[in-house]
Amino acid sequence: MGSIEIPNCSGSIVYKTISDFIDFPNHEQKLWWHSTAPMFAEMLRVAGYDLHSQYKILGIFLNHVIPFLGVYPTRINNRWLSILTRYGTPFELSLNCSQSLVRYTYEPINSATGTVKDPFNTHSIWDAFDRLMPLQKGIDLEFFKHLKQDLTVDDQDSAYLLENNLVGGQIRTQNKLALDLKGGNFVLKTYIYPALKALATGKSIKTLIFDSVYRLCRQNPSLEAPLRALEEYVDSKGPNSTASPRLLSCDLIDPSKSRVKIYILELNVTLEAMEDLWTMGGRLNDASTLAGLEMLRELWDLIKLPPGMREYPEPFLQLGTIPDEQLPLMANYTLHHDQAMPEPQVYFTTFGLNDGRIADGLVTFFERRGWNHMAQTYKDSLRAYYPHADQETLNYLHAYISRPSRLETGQSPTLGSRWPSLSVAM
């Protein structure tokens, strides 16, 4: 009897071809490439990118992004810990299946990151922009410059935090970048975390975020109506609310087209809390929202998140650790120009739950939607991306599942024997 062939994405022709011609400047970058590029290349192929685009995208990643991923993660080395994953790894891939759109997100890191020159990784993102901006027309940093000045620490703030020993185990990531890949081109986005700025100023994250975006509205008044609607919803929950703003993001394009997203963390993991986030406490009740609500309830029944209050856990897990935790819920609200209300997106935080059960639930959900190809190939894709993992017993491959109005699957590549994290967004 012949052996069963396990799907494995390391056989990608594009990955192998590029690898034959690389002269790596150091061993760290070599490890990053061979740990991430096989999955990246396979996702591009599955999503239907033509060969020219695949080579261009992977070439940009190799030459202009990998140099900003820092020290290759191991259990024992001293490295910058990024908020991107629970394991502190600074890179994540995602595949939007309905749109056949691949995205990757990373926190730029350089040699000064975490040193006395840049203890909170405030400045390395500018070097990343220097590499990316010549590669793509239309990148605009107007929103970013405004938000970064208001929401991340400067050198004076950094000195104050260090002198007064205020940071402790606080997550130190302040900004990260994402590239939405459209053919051989990309749209650049940023995510900003104001937690350190809140420590330095004594202001709440909510105050910092909303005050900054209101100032942004002075030059972009078409964003003010959805911002006010969101603030009214957040304030209506009262001072003892279990939901609070955590971060924001924006598109780095022409300000007249850029969207701003504000993210809310909800500690109360219940269907009722998620419904409240989705409908903004009943403020959104149009047909599309209500249809999405039914899909959300269906997915909740399939995924079966254990209910309860969930504090965000201590910053990071050691590589290879099997998680024994559950995360809070999350939602984001997109502020569109000239729209009265923000657009919600909610996240089922499935990290720490059985991956086999989650995969079964997702396949059932895909089948009910008529997404037959996705239903038939989803588990095979998991096996190809994680060929040595037992998806039936593990609990760290699925990080989150987001709202059921679009379908997106995201994975973080395995580093060495295990670098877990997989994200599914709807």
C-alpha positions in Angstrom: 0.0 0.0 0.0 1.4 3.4 -1.0 1.8 6.2 1.5 -0.6 9.1 1.7 0.8 12.3 0.3 0.5 15.2 2.6 0.0 18.6 0.9 3.0 20.8 1.3 3.4 24.4 -0.1 7.2 24.2 -0.1 7.1 22.8 -3.6 6.1 26.1 -5.2 7.9 26.7 -8.5 8.0 30.4 -8.0 9.5 30.1 -4.6 12.1 27.6 -5.7 13.0 29.6 -8.8 13.6 32.8 -6.8 15.5 30.9 -4.1 18.0 29.6 -6.7 19.2 33.2 -7.4 19.3 34.8 -3.9 22.5 36.0 -2.3 21.3 36.6 1.2 23.1 39.5 3.1 22.8 37.6 6.4 21.5 34.3 7.9 18.5 36.0 9.5 17.0 37.1 6.2 17.7 33.6 4.8 15.7 32.1 7.6 12.8 34.6 7.2 12.6 33.9 3.4 12.5 30.1 3.7 10.0 30.2 6.5 7.5 32.6 4.9 8.0 32.5 1.1 6.6 29.0 0.5 3.3 29.8 2.0 3.3 33.3 0.4 3.9 31.8 -3.0 1.3 29.2 -2.7 -1.3 31.7 -1.5 -0.6 33.9 -4.5 -1.0 30.9 -6.8 -4.3 29.8 -5.2 -5.6 33.3 -5.4 -5.0 33.4 -9.2 -2.2 36.0 -9.4 -0.5 35.7 -12.8 3.2 34.6 -12.8 4.5 38.1 -13.5 2.7 39.4 -10.4 3.8 36.5 -8.3 7.5 37.2 -9.1 7.1 40.9 -8.6 5.3 40.6 -5.3 7.7 38.1 -3.9 10.6 40.2 -5.1 9.3 43.3 -3.3 8.8 41.2 -0.2 12.3 39.7 -0.4 14.2 42.9 -1.0 12.1 45.6 0.8 10.2 43.9 3.6 12.3 41.0 4.9 15.1 43.4 5.8 12.6 45.0 8.3 11.5 41.8 10.1 14.4 41.9 12.5 15.9 38.9 14.3 14.5 35.6 13.2 12.4 34.3 16.2 13.6 31.4 18.3 12.8 30.4 21.9 16.1 31.7 23.2 17.1 34.8 21.2 16.6 38.4 22.2 14.1 39.9 19.8 11.5 42.7 19.4 8.1 41.3 20.4 5.4 42.5 18.1 1.7 42.8 18.8 0.9 41.1 15.5 0.6 37.6 17.0 0.4 36.2 20.5 3.9 34.8 19.9 5.4 38.3 19.2 6.2 37.5 15.6 6.1 40.6 13.3 4.6 39.2 10.1 1.2 37.8 9.0 -0.3 36.7 5.7 -4.0 36.7 4.8 -6.1 35.6 1.8 -9.4 37.1 1.0 -11.1 34.2 -0.8 -14.1 36.0 -2.1 -12.0 38.7 -3.7 -8.9 36.5 -4.4 -6.9 39.2 -2.6 -3.7 38.5 -0.7 -2.6 40.8 2.1 0.4 40.8 4.4 1.0 42.8 7.6 4.3 43.5 9.3 5.8 45.7 12.0 8.9 47.3 10.6 12.0 46.7 12.7 15.5 47.9 12.3 18.8 47.8 14.2 17.8 50.7 16.5 14.5 49.1 17.5 14.5 48.3 21.2 17.8 50.1 21.9 18.4 53.5 23.6 18.1 55.1 20.2 14.6 53.9 19.7 13.3 52.0 22.8 9.7 51.8 21.6 10.2 51.3 17.8 8.9 54.8 17.0 11.2 55.6 14.1 11.8 52.5 12.0 8.6 52.8 10.0 10.0 55.9 8.3 12.8 53.7 6.8 10.2 51.3 5.7 8.4 54.1 3.8 11.6 55.1 2.1 11.8 51.6 0.7 8.1 51.2 -0.3 7.2 54.6 -1.7 9.3 54.5 -4.8 7.7 51.1 -5.7 4.1 52.2 -5.8 2.4 55.3 -7.1 -0.3 57.0 -5.0 1.0 56.5 -1.5 0.1 59.5 0.6 1.3 60.0 4.2 -0.9 63.0 5.2 -3.2 61.0 7.5 -0.3 59.0 8.8 1.8 62.0 9.8 -1.1 63.6 11.6 -2.1 60.4 13.5 1.4 59.4 14.3 2.2 62.7 15.8 -0.8 62.5 18.1 -0.8 58.9 19.0 2.8 57.6 19.2 5.5 58.6 21.6 8.3 61.0 20.6 11.8 61.0 22.0 10.7 63.2 25.0 7.8 60.8 25.8 10.2 57.8 25.5 12.6 59.3 28.0 9.8 60.1 30.4 8.5 56.5 30.2 11.9 55.0 30.8 12.9 57.4 33.6 9.7 56.6 35.5 9.6 52.9 34.7 6.0 53.2 33.5 6.0 50.6 30.7 6.7 47.3 32.4 5.2 44.4 30.5 3.0 46.7 28.4 2.9 45.8 24.7 5.3 48.2 22.9 4.2 48.0 19.3 3.0 51.5 18.1 2.6 51.1 14.4 2.5 48.5 11.7 2.0 48.3 7.9 -0.2 46.2 5.6 -0.1 45.7 1.9 -3.2 44.8 0.0 -1.9 43.1 -3.2 -3.9 44.0 -6.3 -2.2 42.3 -9.3 1.4 43.4 -9.1 0.5 46.6 -7.3 -0.3 47.2 -3.6 -2.4 49.6 -1.5 -0.6 50.5 1.7 -2.3 50.8 5.1 -1.2 51.6 8.6 -2.3 50.5 12.1 -1.5 52.7 15.2 -1.6 51.6 18.8 -1.8 54.6 21.3 -1.2 52.6 24.5 2.2 54.1 25.2 1.1 57.6 24.3 -1.7 57.2 26.9 0.9 56.2 29.5 3.1 59.2 28.6 0.3 61.8 28.6 -2.1 60.4 31.2 -5.0 60.6 28.7 -7.2 57.6 27.9 -6.8 55.8 24.6 -10.3 56.7 23.8 -9.6 60.4 24.3 -6.4 60.3 22.3 -8.0 58.5 19.3 -11.2 60.6 19.1 -9.5 63.9 19.7 -7.0 63.1 16.9 -9.6 62.1 14.4 -11.7 65.1 15.2 -8.7 67.3 14.4 -8.3 65.3 11.2 -11.9 66.2 10.4 -11.1 69.9 10.3 -9.5 69.3 6.9 -11.7 66.4 6.1 -15.2 67.3 7.3 -16.8 64.5 5.4 -15.6 62.0 8.0 -17.1 63.8 11.0 -20.7 62.4 10.9 -19.7 58.7 11.2 -17.1 59.7 13.9 -19.7 61.5 16.0 -22.1 58.5 15.6 -19.4 56.1 16.8 -18.4 58.3 19.8 -22.0 58.6 20.8 -22.3 54.8 20.8 -19.1 54.3 22.8 -20.1 57.0 25.3 -23.5 55.5 25.7 -22.0 52.4 27.3 -20.9 54.4 30.3 -17.7 54.6 32.4 -17.9 51.0 33.5 -18.2 49.5 30.0 -16.4 46.3 29.1 -15.8 47.7 25.6 -13.1 50.3 24.9 -11.1 51.7 21.9 -7.8 50.0 21.4 -6.2 51.1 18.0 -7.0 52.7 14.7 -6.0 52.3 11.0 -6.2 54.2 7.8 -5.4 53.8 4.1 -2.3 55.6 3.0 -3.8 57.1 -0.2 -5.4 60.4 -1.3 -7.0 61.8 1.9 -10.3 62.4 0.1 -10.5 58.6 -0.5 -8.8 57.3 2.7 -10.9 55.4 5.3 -10.2 55.5 9.0 -11.0 52.5 11.1 -11.4 52.6 14.9 -11.1 49.3 16.8 -13.0 48.4 19.9 -12.0 45.7 22.4 -14.9 43.9 24.1 -14.1 41.9 27.3 -17.5 40.4 27.5 -17.5 37.4 25.2 -21.2 36.7 24.6 -23.4 36.6 21.6 -25.4 39.5 23.0 -22.2 41.6 23.2 -21.3 40.8 19.7 -24.7 41.6 18.4 -24.5 45.0 20.2 -21.1 45.7 18.5 -22.5 44.7 15.1 -25.6 46.8 15.3 -24.0 49.6 17.4 -26.6 49.0 20.1 -29.5 48.9 17.6 -28.4 52.1 15.8 -27.7 50.1 12.6 -30.9 48.3 11.5 -30.8 48.4 7.7 -31.5 45.2 5.7 -27.8 44.6 5.1 -26.9 44.8 8.8 -29.8 42.5 9.8 -28.9 40.0 7.1 -25.3 40.0 8.4 -26.6 39.6 11.9 -28.3 36.3 11.0 -25.0 35.1 9.5 -23.2 36.2 12.6 -25.6 34.2 14.8 -25.2 31.2 12.5 -21.4 31.4 12.8 -21.5 31.8 16.5 -23.6 28.6 16.8 -21.0 26.7 14.6 -17.9 28.1 16.3 -19.2 27.9 19.9 -17.1 30.5 21.6 -17.1 29.8 25.4 -18.9 32.8 27.0 -17.3 34.8 29.8 -15.3 37.8 30.8 -11.9 37.7 29.1 -9.1 40.1 30.1 -6.4 40.6 27.5 -3.7 38.2 28.7 -0.1 39.0 29.6 1.8 40.3 26.5 3.3 37.2 24.7 3.5 33.4 24.6 6.8 31.7 24.1 7.3 30.1 20.7 6.1 26.5 20.8 3.8 27.0 23.8 0.3 25.5 23.6 -2.1 28.3 24.5 -4.3 28.0 27.5 -6.3 31.2 27.1 -9.1 32.9 25.3 -9.0 36.4 24.0 -11.7 39.2 24.2 -13.9 40.1 21.2 -12.9 42.8 18.8 -14.8 45.1 16.4 -13.7 47.8 14.0 -15.8 50.7 12.6 -14.9 52.2 9.2 -15.4 55.9 8.8 -16.3 56.5 5.1 -16.4 60.0 3.6 -20.0 61.4 3.4 -21.7 58.5 5.2 -23.7 59.2 8.3 -22.9 55.9 10.1 -19.7 53.9 10.4 -19.5 50.4 8.9 -18.9 47.6 11.5 -16.8 44.5 11.4 -16.7 42.1 14.3 -14.1 39.4 15.2 -14.6 36.0 16.8 -11.4 35.4 18.7 -10.9 31.7 18.3 -7.2 31.5 19.4 -7.0 28.8 22.0 -9.9 26.8 20.8 -9.8 23.4 19.0 -8.7 23.9 15.4 -10.4 20.7 14.2 -13.8 21.9 15.5 -13.3 25.3 14.1 -12.4 24.0 10.7 -15.5 21.7 10.7 -17.6 24.7 11.6 -16.1 26.8 8.8 -16.6 24.1 6.2 -20.3 23.8 7.2 -20.6 27.5 6.9 -19.0 27.5 3.5 -21.3 24.7 2.3 -24.4 26.5 3.4 -23.3 29.6 1.5 -22.7 27.6 -1.7 -18.9 28.3 -1.5 -18.3 24.8 -2.6 -14.6 25.2 -3.7 -13.7 26.7 -0.4 -15.6 24.0 1.5 -13.8 21.3 -0.5 -10.3 22.8 -0.2 -10.2 24.5 3.2 -8.8 21.6 5.2 -6.4 20.6 2.4 -5.1 24.2 2.5 -4.5 23.9 6.2 -2.6 20.7 5.7 -0.5 22.3 3.0 0.3 25.4 5.1 1.0 23.3 8.2 2.0 19.8 6.9 3.3 18.6 10.3 0.5 19.8 12.5 -2.5 17.8 13.7 -5.4 20.2 13.1 -7.7 17.9 14.9 -6.0 18.3 18.3 -4.2 21.7 18.1 -5.7 25.0 19.4 -3.5 27.7 18.0 -3.9 27.7 14.2 -7.1 29.9 14.0 -6.5 33.3 15.6 -9.8 35.0 14.8 -12.8 34.9 12.5 -14.4 38.2 11.4 -17.8 39.2 10.3 -19.7 37.1 7.8 -20.2 39.7 5.0 -17.0 38.8 3.3 -14.6 35.8 3.3 -11.0 36.2 4.1 -8.5 33.6 5.3 -5.2 34.6 6.9 -2.3 32.5 8.0 1.0 33.2 9.8 3.7 30.9 8.4 5.2 28.1 10.5 8.7 29.1 11.8 10.9 26.0 12.2 8.7 23.2 13.6 5.9 25.5 14.9 5.0 29.1 14.5 1.3 29.0 14.9 -1.4 31.5 14.0 -4.2 31.4 11.4 -6.8 34.1 10.9 -10.1 33.7 9.1 -12.1 36.8 8.2 -15.5 36.8 6.6 
